[in-house]
Amino acid sequence: MPRTPAENDRIRRETMERILATSLRLFCEKGYYATSIEDIAKQAQISKGLLYHYFRSKEEVLSALVDRRIDDVLVVMKIPRS
């Protein structure tokens, strides 16, 4: 039976979360410059090609992590993001 659009969306969200969580952990453990896309993909248990489907570069991964933290701070401060 084919997956439903809702199931595909759930899988995409879970994969994105796994990539970001793995990246954050590796950046903290090894440092940003010492962490490669291959390291992230291997630890997230996905292929490098799939990682590149979600992010064009390691810089884009870092940018997503920073944006997420900014959003968290804005929520705590009750400031709308513009």
C-alpha positions in Angstrom: 0.0 0.0 0.0 1.5 3.4 -0.9 2.2 5.9 1.8 -0.2 8.7 2.3 0.8 12.4 2.0 0.5 12.7 5.7 2.9 9.7 6.2 5.4 11.2 3.7 5.2 14.5 5.6 5.8 12.8 8.9 8.9 11.0 7.5 10.3 14.2 6.1 9.9 16.0 9.5 11.5 13.1 11.3 14.4 13.0 8.9 14.9 16.8 9.2 14.9 16.5 13.0 17.4 13.7 13.0 19.7 15.6 10.7 19.5 18.7 12.9 19.9 16.9 16.2 22.8 14.9 14.9 24.5 18.0 13.5 24.1 19.9 16.7 25.6 17.1 18.7 28.5 16.7 16.4 29.2 20.4 16.2 29.3 20.5 20.0 31.5 17.4 20.3 33.9 17.9 17.4 33.5 21.5 16.4 31.9 22.9 13.3 35.0 22.8 11.1 36.0 19.3 12.2 32.5 17.9 11.4 31.9 16.8 7.8 28.7 16.2 5.9 29.7 12.6 5.8 30.0 12.5 9.6 26.5 13.9 9.9 25.0 11.5 7.4 26.7 8.5 8.9 25.6 9.4 12.5 22.1 10.2 11.3 22.0 6.9 9.5 21.1 8.4 6.1 23.0 8.7 2.8 24.9 11.9 2.0 22.6 12.3 -1.0 19.6 12.4 1.2 21.2 14.9 3.5 21.9 17.1 0.4 18.2 16.7 -0.5 17.4 18.6 2.8 20.4 21.0 2.9 22.7 22.2 0.2 25.7 22.6 2.5 27.0 22.3 6.0 26.6 26.1 6.3 22.9 25.7 5.5 22.6 23.1 8.3 24.3 25.5 10.8 22.0 28.3 9.6 18.9 26.2 10.3 20.2 25.4 13.8 20.8 29.1 14.5 17.4 30.1 13.1 15.8 27.6 15.3 17.6 28.9 18.4 16.6 32.5 17.5 13.0 31.4 17.2 13.2 29.8 20.6 14.6 33.0 22.2 11.9 35.1 20.5 9.2 32.8 21.8 10.5 33.1 25.3 10.7 36.9 25.0 7.3 37.0 23.3 8.6 38.9 20.3 7.2 38.2 16.9 9.7 37.2 14.2 9.7 39.7 11.4 
